[in-house]
Amino acid sequence: MSDIHGYLEDARQALLTLCDHPDYEPVVTADSDGQLHWADENYVLVFNGDLVDRGPNNEEVLAMVARLIEEAPPGRVRVTQATMSGCS
């Protein structure tokens, strides 16, 4: 998943997509307060950069990603960040 840019609700909807698919187990589940939690499946979830920037919910996006990293088994939730080094 990439380019969240602080748009929490869009990220939540994307992560919850598999909850409604009959052929796949969910990646995350939502509690009664709407917070997402790791669904304890055998997935690897990769957040590929640009978690924050333009959207109104930068802190909430970071909190959601941190919670998923904490709840999932080690290495199952990863955050990468592309960098450009050596460019002039």
PyMOL Python script that loads the backbone (N, CA, C, O; Angstrom):
from pymol import cmd

cmd.read_pdbstr("""\
ATOM      1  N   MET A   1       0.860  -1.158   0.000  1.00  0.00           N
ATOM      2  CA  MET A   1       0.000   0.000   0.000  1.00  0.00           C
ATOM      3  C   MET A   1       0.908   1.223   0.000  1.00  0.00           C
ATOM      4  O   MET A   1       1.877   1.284   0.757  1.00  0.00           O
ATOM      5  N   SER A   2       0.596   2.183  -0.839  1.00  0.00           N
ATOM      6  CA  SER A   2       1.466   3.351  -0.901  1.00  0.00           C
ATOM      7  C   SER A   2       0.658   4.634  -1.052  1.00  0.00           C
ATOM      8  O   SER A   2      -0.533   4.617  -1.364  1.00  0.00           O
ATOM      9  N   ASP A   3       1.344   5.734  -0.821  1.00  0.00           N
ATOM     10  CA  ASP A   3       0.795   7.071  -1.057  1.00  0.00           C
ATOM     11  C   ASP A   3      -0.475   7.369  -0.265  1.00  0.00           C
ATOM     12  O   ASP A   3      -1.463   7.846  -0.822  1.00  0.00           O
ATOM     13  N   ILE A   4      -0.445   7.088   1.025  1.00  0.00           N
ATOM     14  CA  ILE A   4      -1.584   7.401   1.891  1.00  0.00           C
ATOM     15  C   ILE A   4      -1.704   8.911   2.083  1.00  0.00           C
ATOM     16  O   ILE A   4      -2.812   9.448   2.096  1.00  0.00           O
ATOM     17  N   HIS A   5      -0.595   9.582   2.229  1.00  0.00           N
ATOM     18  CA  HIS A   5      -0.535  11.049   2.328  1.00  0.00           C
ATOM     19  C   HIS A   5      -1.423  11.640   3.415  1.00  0.00           C
ATOM     20  O   HIS A   5      -1.907  12.762   3.270  1.00  0.00           O
ATOM     21  N   GLY A   6      -1.645  10.908   4.496  1.00  0.00           N
ATOM     22  CA  GLY A   6      -2.444  11.444   5.592  1.00  0.00           C
ATOM     23  C   GLY A   6      -3.944  11.307   5.432  1.00  0.00           C
ATOM     24  O   GLY A   6      -4.702  11.876   6.217  1.00  0.00           O
ATOM     25  N   TYR A   7      -4.388  10.563   4.429  1.00  0.00           N
ATOM     26  CA  TYR A   7      -5.819  10.349   4.222  1.00  0.00           C
ATOM     27  C   TYR A   7      -6.233   9.043   4.897  1.00  0.00           C
ATOM     28  O   TYR A   7      -6.256   7.984   4.272  1.00  0.00           O
ATOM     29  N   LEU A   8      -6.555   9.140   6.176  1.00  0.00           N
ATOM     30  CA  LEU A   8      -6.839   7.974   7.004  1.00  0.00           C
ATOM     31  C   LEU A   8      -8.018   7.158   6.485  1.00  0.00           C
ATOM     32  O   LEU A   8      -7.913   5.937   6.366  1.00  0.00           O
ATOM     33  N   GLU A   9      -9.118   7.797   6.180  1.00  0.00           N
ATOM     34  CA  GLU A   9     -10.320   7.046   5.786  1.00  0.00           C
ATOM     35  C   GLU A   9     -10.097   6.265   4.496  1.00  0.00           C
ATOM     36  O   GLU A   9     -10.560   5.130   4.381  1.00  0.00           O
ATOM     37  N   ASP A  10      -9.408   6.840   3.538  1.00  0.00           N
ATOM     38  CA  ASP A  10      -9.103   6.112   2.301  1.00  0.00           C
ATOM     39  C   ASP A  10      -8.219   4.902   2.594  1.00  0.00           C
ATOM     40  O   ASP A  10      -8.426   3.829   2.028  1.00  0.00           O
ATOM     41  N   ALA A  11      -7.243   5.073   3.470  1.00  0.00           N
ATOM     42  CA  ALA A  11      -6.360   3.967   3.845  1.00  0.00           C
ATOM     43  C   ALA A  11      -7.150   2.874   4.563  1.00  0.00           C
ATOM     44  O   ALA A  11      -6.955   1.688   4.296  1.00  0.00           O
ATOM     45  N   ARG A  12      -8.032   3.268   5.464  1.00  0.00           N
ATOM     46  CA  ARG A  12      -8.864   2.295   6.184  1.00  0.00           C
ATOM     47  C   ARG A  12      -9.719   1.482   5.210  1.00  0.00           C
ATOM     48  O   ARG A  12      -9.798   0.258   5.318  1.00  0.00           O
ATOM     49  N   GLN A  13     -10.350   2.159   4.272  1.00  0.00           N
ATOM     50  CA  GLN A  13     -11.200   1.463   3.302  1.00  0.00           C
ATOM     51  C   GLN A  13     -10.398   0.471   2.474  1.00  0.00           C
ATOM     52  O   GLN A  13     -10.854  -0.642   2.216  1.00  0.00           O
ATOM     53  N   ALA A  14      -9.202   0.875   2.059  1.00  0.00           N
ATOM     54  CA  ALA A  14      -8.358  -0.033   1.278  1.00  0.00           C
ATOM     55  C   ALA A  14      -7.958  -1.252   2.109  1.00  0.00           C
ATOM     56  O   ALA A  14      -7.991  -2.377   1.611  1.00  0.00           O
ATOM     57  N   LEU A  15      -7.585  -1.040   3.354  1.00  0.00           N
ATOM     58  CA  LEU A  15      -7.169  -2.148   4.207  1.00  0.00           C
ATOM     59  C   LEU A  15      -8.326  -3.083   4.552  1.00  0.00           C
ATOM     60  O   LEU A  15      -8.115  -4.278   4.757  1.00  0.00           O
ATOM     61  N   LEU A  16      -9.520  -2.559   4.617  1.00  0.00           N
ATOM     62  CA  LEU A  16     -10.694  -3.369   4.961  1.00  0.00           C
ATOM     63  C   LEU A  16     -11.305  -4.091   3.755  1.00  0.00           C
ATOM     64  O   LEU A  16     -12.265  -4.843   3.922  1.00  0.00           O
ATOM     65  N   THR A  17     -10.783  -3.883   2.570  1.00  0.00           N
ATOM     66  CA  THR A  17     -11.359  -4.447   1.351  1.00  0.00           C
ATOM     67  C   THR A  17     -11.557  -5.956   1.445  1.00  0.00           C
ATOM     68  O   THR A  17     -12.605  -6.463   1.043  1.00  0.00           O
ATOM     69  N   LEU A  18     -10.578  -6.677   1.963  1.00  0.00           N
ATOM     70  CA  LEU A  18     -10.685  -8.138   1.997  1.00  0.00           C
ATOM     71  C   LEU A  18     -11.710  -8.639   3.001  1.00  0.00           C
ATOM     72  O   LEU A  18     -12.079  -9.812   2.964  1.00  0.00           O
ATOM     73  N   CYS A  19     -12.178  -7.780   3.894  1.00  0.00           N
ATOM     74  CA  CYS A  19     -13.199  -8.201   4.859  1.00  0.00           C
ATOM     75  C   CYS A  19     -14.482  -8.644   4.168  1.00  0.00           C
ATOM     76  O   CYS A  19     -15.225  -9.468   4.701  1.00  0.00           O
ATOM     77  N   ASP A  20     -14.737  -8.109   3.002  1.00  0.00           N
ATOM     78  CA  ASP A  20     -15.971  -8.422   2.279  1.00  0.00           C
ATOM     79  C   ASP A  20     -15.771  -9.429   1.153  1.00  0.00           C
ATOM     80  O   ASP A  20     -16.717  -9.725   0.422  1.00  0.00           O
ATOM     81  N   HIS A  21     -14.569  -9.956   0.999  1.00  0.00           N
ATOM     82  CA  HIS A  21     -14.289 -10.889  -0.096  1.00  0.00           C
ATOM     83  C   HIS A  21     -14.384 -12.320   0.423  1.00  0.00           C
ATOM     84  O   HIS A  21     -13.682 -12.676   1.369  1.00  0.00           O
ATOM     85  N   PRO A  22     -15.238 -13.145  -0.178  1.00  0.00           N
ATOM     86  CA  PRO A  22     -15.450 -14.497   0.346  1.00  0.00           C
ATOM     87  C   PRO A  22     -14.262 -15.439   0.172  1.00  0.00           C
ATOM     88  O   PRO A  22     -14.189 -16.456   0.861  1.00  0.00           O
ATOM     89  N   ASP A  23     -13.338 -15.131  -0.721  1.00  0.00           N
ATOM     90  CA  ASP A  23     -12.224 -16.038  -0.988  1.00  0.00           C
ATOM     91  C   ASP A  23     -10.971 -15.758  -0.170  1.00  0.00           C
ATOM     92  O   ASP A  23     -10.027 -16.547  -0.210  1.00  0.00           O
ATOM     93  N   TYR A  24     -10.939 -14.650   0.574  1.00  0.00           N
ATOM     94  CA  TYR A  24      -9.731 -14.260   1.302  1.00  0.00           C
ATOM     95  C   TYR A  24     -10.060 -13.882   2.736  1.00  0.00           C
ATOM     96  O   TYR A  24     -11.122 -13.330   3.023  1.00  0.00           O
ATOM     97  N   GLU A  25      -9.139 -14.186   3.618  1.00  0.00           N
ATOM     98  CA  GLU A  25      -9.260 -13.745   5.003  1.00  0.00           C
ATOM     99  C   GLU A  25      -8.854 -12.275   5.075  1.00  0.00           C
ATOM    100  O   GLU A  25      -8.058 -11.825   4.251  1.00  0.00           O
ATOM    101  N   PRO A  26      -9.377 -11.518   6.033  1.00  0.00           N
ATOM    102  CA  PRO A  26      -9.047 -10.092   6.122  1.00  0.00           C
ATOM    103  C   PRO A  26      -7.610  -9.858   6.577  1.00  0.00           C
ATOM    104  O   PRO A  26      -7.029 -10.680   7.286  1.00  0.00           O
ATOM    105  N   VAL A  27      -7.053  -8.742   6.163  1.00  0.00           N
ATOM    106  CA  VAL A  27      -5.731  -8.310   6.608  1.00  0.00           C
ATOM    107  C   VAL A  27      -5.852  -7.655   7.977  1.00  0.00           C
ATOM    108  O   VAL A  27      -5.012  -7.857   8.854  1.00  0.00           O
ATOM    109  N   VAL A  28      -6.911  -6.867   8.146  1.00  0.00           N
ATOM    110  CA  VAL A  28      -7.177  -6.162   9.398  1.00  0.00           C
ATOM    111  C   VAL A  28      -8.643  -6.344   9.778  1.00  0.00           C
ATOM    112  O   VAL A  28      -9.473  -6.739   8.959  1.00  0.00           O
ATOM    113  N   THR A  29      -8.934  -6.050  11.024  1.00  0.00           N
ATOM    114  CA  THR A  29     -10.312  -6.002  11.496  1.00  0.00           C
ATOM    115  C   THR A  29     -10.520  -4.659  12.186  1.00  0.00           C
ATOM    116  O   THR A  29      -9.559  -4.023  12.617  1.00  0.00           O
ATOM    117  N   ALA A  30     -11.759  -4.234  12.288  1.00  0.00           N
ATOM    118  CA  ALA A  30     -12.079  -2.982  12.965  1.00  0.00           C
ATOM    119  C   ALA A  30     -12.783  -3.286  14.281  1.00  0.00           C
ATOM    120  O   ALA A  30     -13.664  -4.144  14.342  1.00  0.00           O
ATOM    121  N   ASP A  31     -12.383  -2.572  15.339  1.00  0.00           N
ATOM    122  CA  ASP A  31     -13.053  -2.757  16.622  1.00  0.00           C
ATOM    123  C   ASP A  31     -14.284  -1.856  16.690  1.00  0.00           C
ATOM    124  O   ASP A  31     -14.615  -1.177  15.718  1.00  0.00           O
ATOM    125  N   SER A  32     -14.961  -1.850  17.840  1.00  0.00           N
ATOM    126  CA  SER A  32     -16.197  -1.075  17.970  1.00  0.00           C
ATOM    127  C   SER A  32     -15.971   0.434  17.862  1.00  0.00           C
ATOM    128  O   SER A  32     -16.909   1.184  17.587  1.00  0.00           O
ATOM    129  N   ASP A  33     -14.737   0.879  18.077  1.00  0.00           N
ATOM    130  CA  ASP A  33     -14.402   2.293  17.927  1.00  0.00           C
ATOM    131  C   ASP A  33     -13.923   2.632  16.524  1.00  0.00           C
ATOM    132  O   ASP A  33     -13.637   3.794  16.236  1.00  0.00           O
ATOM    133  N   GLY A  34     -13.831   1.641  15.649  1.00  0.00           N
ATOM    134  CA  GLY A  34     -13.391   1.861  14.286  1.00  0.00           C
ATOM    135  C   GLY A  34     -11.893   1.771  14.079  1.00  0.00           C
ATOM    136  O   GLY A  34     -11.417   1.952  12.958  1.00  0.00           O
ATOM    137  N   GLN A  35     -11.128   1.492  15.145  1.00  0.00           N
ATOM    138  CA  GLN A  35      -9.683   1.340  14.991  1.00  0.00           C
ATOM    139  C   GLN A  35      -9.377   0.004  14.343  1.00  0.00           C
ATOM    140  O   GLN A  35     -10.014  -1.010  14.629  1.00  0.00           O
ATOM    141  N   LEU A  36      -8.382   0.026  13.459  1.00  0.00           N
ATOM    142  CA  LEU A  36      -7.985  -1.195  12.770  1.00  0.00           C
ATOM    143  C   LEU A  36      -6.952  -1.958  13.591  1.00  0.00           C
ATOM    144  O   LEU A  36      -6.106  -1.373  14.268  1.00  0.00           O
ATOM    145  N   HIS A  37      -7.047  -3.280  13.509  1.00  0.00           N
ATOM    146  CA  HIS A  37      -6.133  -4.169  14.220  1.00  0.00           C
ATOM    147  C   HIS A  37      -5.714  -5.294  13.281  1.00  0.00           C
ATOM    148  O   HIS A  37      -6.458  -5.668  12.375  1.00  0.00           O
ATOM    149  N   TRP A  38      -4.519  -5.826  13.505  1.00  0.00           N
ATOM    150  CA  TRP A  38      -4.005  -6.937  12.716  1.00  0.00           C
ATOM    151  C   TRP A  38      -4.942  -8.125  12.875  1.00  0.00           C
ATOM    152  O   TRP A  38      -5.341  -8.451  13.993  1.00  0.00           O
ATOM    153  N   ALA A  39      -5.296  -8.772  11.780  1.00  0.00           N
ATOM    154  CA  ALA A  39      -6.267  -9.864  11.804  1.00  0.00           C
ATOM    155  C   ALA A  39      -5.632 -11.221  12.084  1.00  0.00           C
ATOM    156  O   ALA A  39      -6.328 -12.236  12.077  1.00  0.00           O
ATOM    157  N   ASP A  40      -4.348 -11.257  12.324  1.00  0.00           N
ATOM    158  CA  ASP A  40      -3.643 -12.488  12.700  1.00  0.00           C
ATOM    159  C   ASP A  40      -3.649 -13.526  11.582  1.00  0.00           C
ATOM    160  O   ASP A  40      -3.751 -14.727  11.835  1.00  0.00           O
ATOM    161  N   GLU A  41      -3.541 -13.058  10.367  1.00  0.00           N
ATOM    162  CA  GLU A  41      -3.429 -13.951   9.215  1.00  0.00           C
ATOM    163  C   GLU A  41      -1.983 -14.008   8.747  1.00  0.00           C
ATOM    164  O   GLU A  41      -1.123 -13.293   9.262  1.00  0.00           O
ATOM    165  N   ASN A  42      -1.727 -14.852   7.783  1.00  0.00           N
ATOM    166  CA  ASN A  42      -0.374 -15.083   7.285  1.00  0.00           C
ATOM    167  C   ASN A  42      -0.050 -14.158   6.111  1.00  0.00           C
ATOM    168  O   ASN A  42       0.389 -14.617   5.057  1.00  0.00           O
ATOM    169  N   TYR A  43      -0.263 -12.876   6.294  1.00  0.00           N
ATOM    170  CA  TYR A  43       0.008 -11.884   5.266  1.00  0.00           C
ATOM    171  C   TYR A  43       1.266 -11.100   5.609  1.00  0.00           C
ATOM    172  O   TYR A  43       1.718 -11.100   6.754  1.00  0.00           O
ATOM    173  N   VAL A  44       1.823 -10.436   4.610  1.00  0.00           N
ATOM    174  CA  VAL A  44       2.829  -9.405   4.811  1.00  0.00           C
ATOM    175  C   VAL A  44       2.230  -8.131   4.230  1.00  0.00           C
ATOM    176  O   VAL A  44       1.851  -8.091   3.060  1.00  0.00           O
ATOM    177  N   LEU A  45       2.147  -7.102   5.047  1.00  0.00           N
ATOM    178  CA  LEU A  45       1.583  -5.827   4.641  1.00  0.00           C
ATOM    179  C   LEU A  45       2.726  -4.832   4.532  1.00  0.00           C
ATOM    180  O   LEU A  45       3.450  -4.602   5.501  1.00  0.00           O
ATOM    181  N   VAL A  46       2.889  -4.241   3.354  1.00  0.00           N
ATOM    182  CA  VAL A  46       3.972  -3.281   3.122  1.00  0.00           C
ATOM    183  C   VAL A  46       3.376  -1.906   2.860  1.00  0.00           C
ATOM    184  O   VAL A  46       2.580  -1.723   1.939  1.00  0.00           O
ATOM    185  N   PHE A  47       3.773  -0.946   3.679  1.00  0.00           N
ATOM    186  CA  PHE A  47       3.438   0.454   3.443  1.00  0.00           C
ATOM    187  C   PHE A  47       4.633   1.040   2.721  1.00  0.00           C
ATOM    188  O   PHE A  47       5.723   1.136   3.284  1.00  0.00           O
ATOM    189  N   ASN A  48       4.431   1.428   1.488  1.00  0.00           N
ATOM    190  CA  ASN A  48       5.526   1.848   0.627  1.00  0.00           C
ATOM    191  C   ASN A  48       5.600   3.373   0.527  1.00  0.00           C
ATOM    192  O   ASN A  48       5.244   3.962  -0.493  1.00  0.00           O
ATOM    193  N   GLY A  49       6.065   3.991   1.598  1.00  0.00           N
ATOM    194  CA  GLY A  49       6.341   5.421   1.593  1.00  0.00           C
ATOM    195  C   GLY A  49       5.126   6.325   1.556  1.00  0.00           C
ATOM    196  O   GLY A  49       3.993   5.871   1.393  1.00  0.00           O
ATOM    197  N   ASP A  50       5.384   7.608   1.710  1.00  0.00           N
ATOM    198  CA  ASP A  50       4.379   8.676   1.643  1.00  0.00           C
ATOM    199  C   ASP A  50       3.177   8.427   2.552  1.00  0.00           C
ATOM    200  O   ASP A  50       2.029   8.507   2.114  1.00  0.00           O
ATOM    201  N   LEU A  51       3.450   8.128   3.809  1.00  0.00           N
ATOM    202  CA  LEU A  51       2.360   7.944   4.767  1.00  0.00           C
ATOM    203  C   LEU A  51       1.681   9.265   5.104  1.00  0.00           C
ATOM    204  O   LEU A  51       0.463   9.314   5.273  1.00  0.00           O
ATOM    205  N   VAL A  52       2.455  10.321   5.200  1.00  0.00           N
ATOM    206  CA  VAL A  52       1.912  11.625   5.587  1.00  0.00           C
ATOM    207  C   VAL A  52       2.298  12.672   4.557  1.00  0.00           C
ATOM    208  O   VAL A  52       3.240  12.494   3.785  1.00  0.00           O
ATOM    209  N   ASP A  53       1.564  13.749   4.562  1.00  0.00           N
ATOM    210  CA  ASP A  53       1.916  14.888   3.725  1.00  0.00           C
ATOM    211  C   ASP A  53       0.720  15.808   3.574  1.00  0.00           C
ATOM    212  O   ASP A  53       0.627  16.805   4.290  1.00  0.00           O
ATOM    213  N   ARG A  54      -0.177  15.514   2.688  1.00  0.00           N
ATOM    214  CA  ARG A  54      -1.231  16.441   2.270  1.00  0.00           C
ATOM    215  C   ARG A  54      -2.520  16.334   3.062  1.00  0.00           C
ATOM    216  O   ARG A  54      -3.239  17.320   3.222  1.00  0.00           O
ATOM    217  N   GLY A  55      -2.809  15.164   3.549  1.00  0.00           N
ATOM    218  CA  GLY A  55      -4.115  14.911   4.155  1.00  0.00           C
ATOM    219  C   GLY A  55      -4.266  15.467   5.552  1.00  0.00           C
ATOM    220  O   GLY A  55      -3.298  15.926   6.159  1.00  0.00           O
ATOM    221  N   PRO A  56      -5.487  15.423   6.058  1.00  0.00           N
ATOM    222  CA  PRO A  56      -5.799  16.017   7.353  1.00  0.00           C
ATOM    223  C   PRO A  56      -5.490  15.132   8.552  1.00  0.00           C
ATOM    224  O   PRO A  56      -5.604  15.589   9.690  1.00  0.00           O
ATOM    225  N   ASN A  57      -5.101  13.877   8.330  1.00  0.00           N
ATOM    226  CA  ASN A  57      -4.976  12.934   9.442  1.00  0.00           C
ATOM    227  C   ASN A  57      -3.593  12.299   9.526  1.00  0.00           C
ATOM    228  O   ASN A  57      -3.481  11.084   9.692  1.00  0.00           O
ATOM    229  N   ASN A  58      -2.550  13.098   9.413  1.00  0.00           N
ATOM    230  CA  ASN A  58      -1.193  12.560   9.435  1.00  0.00           C
ATOM    231  C   ASN A  58      -0.892  11.778  10.713  1.00  0.00           C
ATOM    232  O   ASN A  58      -0.386  10.658  10.646  1.00  0.00           O
ATOM    233  N   GLU A  59      -1.199  12.357  11.874  1.00  0.00           N
ATOM    234  CA  GLU A  59      -0.909  11.689  13.145  1.00  0.00           C
ATOM    235  C   GLU A  59      -1.694  10.393  13.290  1.00  0.00           C
ATOM    236  O   GLU A  59      -1.164   9.403  13.794  1.00  0.00           O
ATOM    237  N   GLU A  60      -2.937  10.387  12.861  1.00  0.00           N
ATOM    238  CA  GLU A  60      -3.767   9.190  12.963  1.00  0.00           C
ATOM    239  C   GLU A  60      -3.259   8.078  12.052  1.00  0.00           C
ATOM    240  O   GLU A  60      -3.297   6.905  12.422  1.00  0.00           O
ATOM    241  N   VAL A  61      -2.785   8.445  10.862  1.00  0.00           N
ATOM    242  CA  VAL A  61      -2.205   7.453   9.949  1.00  0.00           C
ATOM    243  C   VAL A  61      -0.979   6.819  10.598  1.00  0.00           C
ATOM    244  O   VAL A  61      -0.832   5.597  10.590  1.00  0.00           O
ATOM    245  N   LEU A  62      -0.107   7.642  11.155  1.00  0.00           N
ATOM    246  CA  LEU A  62       1.088   7.108  11.812  1.00  0.00           C
ATOM    247  C   LEU A  62       0.724   6.212  12.992  1.00  0.00           C
ATOM    248  O   LEU A  62       1.360   5.179  13.204  1.00  0.00           O
ATOM    249  N   ALA A  63      -0.296   6.597  13.762  1.00  0.00           N
ATOM    250  CA  ALA A  63      -0.738   5.779  14.892  1.00  0.00           C
ATOM    251  C   ALA A  63      -1.286   4.439  14.405  1.00  0.00           C
ATOM    252  O   ALA A  63      -1.015   3.406  15.017  1.00  0.00           O
ATOM    253  N   MET A  64      -2.049   4.440  13.321  1.00  0.00           N
ATOM    254  CA  MET A  64      -2.596   3.199  12.787  1.00  0.00           C
ATOM    255  C   MET A  64      -1.475   2.261  12.337  1.00  0.00           C
ATOM    256  O   MET A  64      -1.492   1.073  12.659  1.00  0.00           O
ATOM    257  N   VAL A  65      -0.512   2.787  11.601  1.00  0.00           N
ATOM    258  CA  VAL A  65       0.594   1.964  11.117  1.00  0.00           C
ATOM    259  C   VAL A  65       1.405   1.435  12.299  1.00  0.00           C
ATOM    260  O   VAL A  65       1.780   0.262  12.313  1.00  0.00           O
ATOM    261  N   ALA A  66       1.678   2.279  13.284  1.00  0.00           N
ATOM    262  CA  ALA A  66       2.427   1.847  14.468  1.00  0.00           C
ATOM    263  C   ALA A  66       1.685   0.741  15.206  1.00  0.00           C
ATOM    264  O   ALA A  66       2.308  -0.218  15.662  1.00  0.00           O
ATOM    265  N   ARG A  67       0.362   0.855  15.334  1.00  0.00           N
ATOM    266  CA  ARG A  67      -0.433  -0.166  16.015  1.00  0.00           C
ATOM    267  C   ARG A  67      -0.365  -1.498  15.256  1.00  0.00           C
ATOM    268  O   ARG A  67      -0.211  -2.554  15.869  1.00  0.00           O
ATOM    269  N   LEU A  68      -0.479  -1.446  13.929  1.00  0.00           N
ATOM    270  CA  LEU A  68      -0.415  -2.675  13.146  1.00  0.00           C
ATOM    271  C   LEU A  68       0.962  -3.324  13.256  1.00  0.00           C
ATOM    272  O   LEU A  68       1.062  -4.548  13.349  1.00  0.00           O
ATOM    273  N   ILE A  69       2.026  -2.519  13.248  1.00  0.00           N
ATOM    274  CA  ILE A  69       3.378  -3.070  13.417  1.00  0.00           C
ATOM    275  C   ILE A  69       3.496  -3.759  14.771  1.00  0.00           C
ATOM    276  O   ILE A  69       4.056  -4.851  14.874  1.00  0.00           O
ATOM    277  N   GLU A  70       2.968  -3.118  15.802  1.00  0.00           N
ATOM    278  CA  GLU A  70       3.057  -3.670  17.157  1.00  0.00           C
ATOM    279  C   GLU A  70       2.255  -4.962  17.309  1.00  0.00           C
ATOM    280  O   GLU A  70       2.701  -5.892  17.981  1.00  0.00           O
ATOM    281  N   GLU A  71       1.093  -5.024  16.699  1.00  0.00           N
ATOM    282  CA  GLU A  71       0.210  -6.179  16.866  1.00  0.00           C
ATOM    283  C   GLU A  71       0.606  -7.380  16.010  1.00  0.00           C
ATOM    284  O   GLU A  71       0.389  -8.522  16.415  1.00  0.00           O
ATOM    285  N   ALA A  72       1.170  -7.142  14.860  1.00  0.00           N
ATOM    286  CA  ALA A  72       1.507  -8.226  13.927  1.00  0.00           C
ATOM    287  C   ALA A  72       2.790  -8.930  14.379  1.00  0.00           C
ATOM    288  O   ALA A  72       3.603  -8.347  15.096  1.00  0.00           O
ATOM    289  N   PRO A  73       2.967 -10.181  13.957  1.00  0.00           N
ATOM    290  CA  PRO A  73       4.237 -10.848  14.224  1.00  0.00           C
ATOM    291  C   PRO A  73       5.385 -10.063  13.572  1.00  0.00           C
ATOM    292  O   PRO A  73       5.177  -9.372  12.575  1.00  0.00           O
ATOM    293  N   PRO A  74       6.581 -10.170  14.131  1.00  0.00           N
ATOM    294  CA  PRO A  74       7.718  -9.414  13.581  1.00  0.00           C
ATOM    295  C   PRO A  74       7.887  -9.621  12.073  1.00  0.00           C
ATOM    296  O   PRO A  74       7.869 -10.749  11.579  1.00  0.00           O
ATOM    297  N   GLY A  75       8.052  -8.510  11.360  1.00  0.00           N
ATOM    298  CA  GLY A  75       8.285  -8.549   9.923  1.00  0.00           C
ATOM    299  C   GLY A  75       7.053  -8.633   9.061  1.00  0.00           C
ATOM    300  O   GLY A  75       7.162  -8.571   7.836  1.00  0.00           O
ATOM    301  N   ARG A  76       5.875  -8.772   9.659  1.00  0.00           N
ATOM    302  CA  ARG A  76       4.646  -8.893   8.860  1.00  0.00           C
ATOM    303  C   ARG A  76       4.097  -7.563   8.386  1.00  0.00           C
ATOM    304  O   ARG A  76       3.395  -7.516   7.375  1.00  0.00           O
ATOM    305  N   VAL A  77       4.398  -6.479   9.089  1.00  0.00           N
ATOM    306  CA  VAL A  77       4.013  -5.141   8.647  1.00  0.00           C
ATOM    307  C   VAL A  77       5.307  -4.360   8.486  1.00  0.00           C
ATOM    308  O   VAL A  77       6.070  -4.189   9.437  1.00  0.00           O
ATOM    309  N   ARG A  78       5.539  -3.896   7.282  1.00  0.00           N
ATOM    310  CA  ARG A  78       6.791  -3.219   6.955  1.00  0.00           C
ATOM    311  C   ARG A  78       6.506  -1.841   6.384  1.00  0.00           C
ATOM    312  O   ARG A  78       5.496  -1.627   5.713  1.00  0.00           O
ATOM    313  N   VAL A  79       7.411  -0.909   6.662  1.00  0.00           N
ATOM    314  CA  VAL A  79       7.312   0.440   6.112  1.00  0.00           C
ATOM    315  C   VAL A  79       8.608   0.705   5.351  1.00  0.00           C
ATOM    316  O   VAL A  79       9.703   0.592   5.902  1.00  0.00           O
ATOM    317  N   THR A  80       8.465   1.053   4.094  1.00  0.00           N
ATOM    318  CA  THR A  80       9.643   1.402   3.276  1.00  0.00           C
ATOM    319  C   THR A  80       9.518   2.858   2.886  1.00  0.00           C
ATOM    320  O   THR A  80       8.428   3.430   2.884  1.00  0.00           O
ATOM    321  N   GLN A  81      10.632   3.436   2.561  1.00  0.00           N
ATOM    322  CA  GLN A  81      10.638   4.826   2.114  1.00  0.00           C
ATOM    323  C   GLN A  81      11.636   4.936   0.978  1.00  0.00           C
ATOM    324  O   GLN A  81      12.820   4.656   1.160  1.00  0.00           O
ATOM    325  N   ALA A  82      11.179   5.330  -0.163  1.00  0.00           N
ATOM    326  CA  ALA A  82      12.076   5.532  -1.299  1.00  0.00           C
ATOM    327  C   ALA A  82      12.886   6.799  -1.075  1.00  0.00           C
ATOM    328  O   ALA A  82      12.367   7.817  -0.618  1.00  0.00           O
ATOM    329  N   THR A  83      14.153   6.714  -1.401  1.00  0.00           N
ATOM    330  CA  THR A  83      14.996   7.888  -1.322  1.00  0.00           C
ATOM    331  C   THR A  83      15.744   8.047  -2.616  1.00  0.00           C
ATOM    332  O   THR A  83      15.944   7.081  -3.351  1.00  0.00           O
ATOM    333  N   MET A  84      16.154   9.252  -2.897  1.00  0.00           N
ATOM    334  CA  MET A  84      16.937   9.513  -4.094  1.00  0.00           C
ATOM    335  C   MET A  84      18.293  10.021  -3.628  1.00  0.00           C
ATOM    336  O   MET A  84      18.428  11.174  -3.218  1.00  0.00           O
ATOM    337  N   SER A  85      19.282   9.164  -3.693  1.00  0.00           N
ATOM    338  CA  SER A  85      20.619   9.598  -3.300  1.00  0.00           C
ATOM    339  C   SER A  85      21.499   9.653  -4.531  1.00  0.00           C
ATOM    340  O   SER A  85      21.282   8.925  -5.500  1.00  0.00           O
ATOM    341  N   GLY A  86      22.479  10.512  -4.484  1.00  0.00           N
ATOM    342  CA  GLY A  86      23.415  10.626  -5.578  1.00  0.00           C
ATOM    343  C   GLY A  86      22.892  11.433  -6.753  1.00  0.00           C
ATOM    344  O   GLY A  86      23.537  11.491  -7.800  1.00  0.00           O
ATOM    345  N   CYS A  87      21.725  12.060  -6.592  1.00  0.00           N
ATOM    346  CA  CYS A  87      21.176  12.876  -7.683  1.00  0.00           C
ATOM    347  C   CYS A  87      21.668  14.305  -7.526  1.00  0.00           C
ATOM    348  O   CYS A  87      21.790  14.810  -6.410  1.00  0.00           O
ATOM    349  N   SER A  88      21.943  14.943  -8.628  1.00  0.00           N
ATOM    350  CA  SER A  88      22.368  16.338  -8.539  1.00  0.00           C
ATOM    351  C   SER A  88      21.341  17.247  -9.148  1.00  0.00           C
ATOM    352  O   SER A  88      21.526  18.464  -9.165  1.00  0.00           O
TER     353      SER A  88
END
""", "prot")
cmd.dss("prot")
cmd.show_as("cartoon", "prot")
cmd.util.cbc("prot")
cmd.orient("prot")
